[in-house]
């Protein structure tokens, strides 16, 4: 029979009546569009099936057809040139009315097809067998069909079942293709969402860094004003210097926050170590040889800024008191700072000195007492004092969620 081509696919005889629409036509068309197959290029997976069907059944034409609103469009065609025909002349328009295989032994003797231009003219169809392509929801998208220009009256039930098996294989390919397309679309949407999130995070990060930078700059401005005030009012020098130490603590926290990967947490060990070393450097020239030991466990814990500020300022106050009040001029000694996490979801900050016994937690300046009390309250803690040997100040408080208990 060779490759056939319609001479005039739009030519329909006057009075010719096409098939009715399926009862689920609106849902069927929605399902068809969901598979995104119409007007797509040929694919080897489907072409192999039409070649196999033509060879198995000994037919010159084999087609995978999809029926849309106006056309019978061929996803794969073997032995047939036209990519589509009008729906009203399509044999497959009858096949999609049911979910069973349609067999037409001799179309010239069948009232439904005898005046069909595909029968009266090229390709002169006589035999047609079409198996429906049924979705999991029960909608028929089209068919896998075989066609001949010679009539056949011996297309057995076994052959019909084999044709339906091949049609089911087409649907398996369609489902796999649809799943792959859906997965690709999901990946594209995921990548779009990811790009939007990255952009939003980058903008947020930039804004946070700018905020922290401005806070730190403002703290530096205040520090400069305090330095000028110290030179102008010698009587307030010590009080103003202590205030500068507190500002330095806040500035250090914001500096570390600006350098942190998430702009939300800072390493607690690094913060306490740096604050204590800064105080050691400050008092080194004023007193005798004082050894400062700092231990923080766990060493890799990262905490949020609100907790870091309260604990950092409290550490600064207690260590400052030890330097100022525990050791007279030229007195040698040791200050131990320890922060540990205990088993009962509690943490403990301890500042111990072996000085003359002046309480590190009870500085003579009333403002210092108020600051320490307020900071302990912010942590939800309890402070204890032991002057048995030197001075030991312990503050026990609930672990924040960032610290492992």
Secondary structure as UniProt FT lines:
FT   TURN            9..10
FT   TURN            14..15
FT   TURN            23..24
FT   HELIX           25..34
FT   TURN            35..36
FT   TURN            38..39
FT   HELIX           44..57
FT   STRAND          61..67
FT   STRAND          71..78
FT   STRAND          84..86
FT   HELIX           87..89
FT   HELIX           92..95
FT   TURN            96..97
FT   STRAND          102..104
FT   HELIX           107..109
FT   TURN            111..115
FT   HELIX           117..120
FT   TURN            122..123
FT   STRAND          127..134
FT   TURN            136..137
FT   STRAND          140..148
FT   HELIX           157..232
FT   HELIX           234..236
FT   HELIX           237..259
FT   STRAND          265..267
FT   HELIX           268..283
FT   TURN            284..286
FT   STRAND          290..296
FT   TURN            299..300
FT   STRAND          302..304
FT   HELIX           305..325
FT   TURN            329..330
FT   STRAND          333..341
FT   TURN            343..344
FT   STRAND          346..353
FT   TURN            360..361
FT   HELIX           366..378
FT   TURN            379..380
FT   STRAND          382..386
FT   STRAND          391..398
FT   TURN            401..402
//
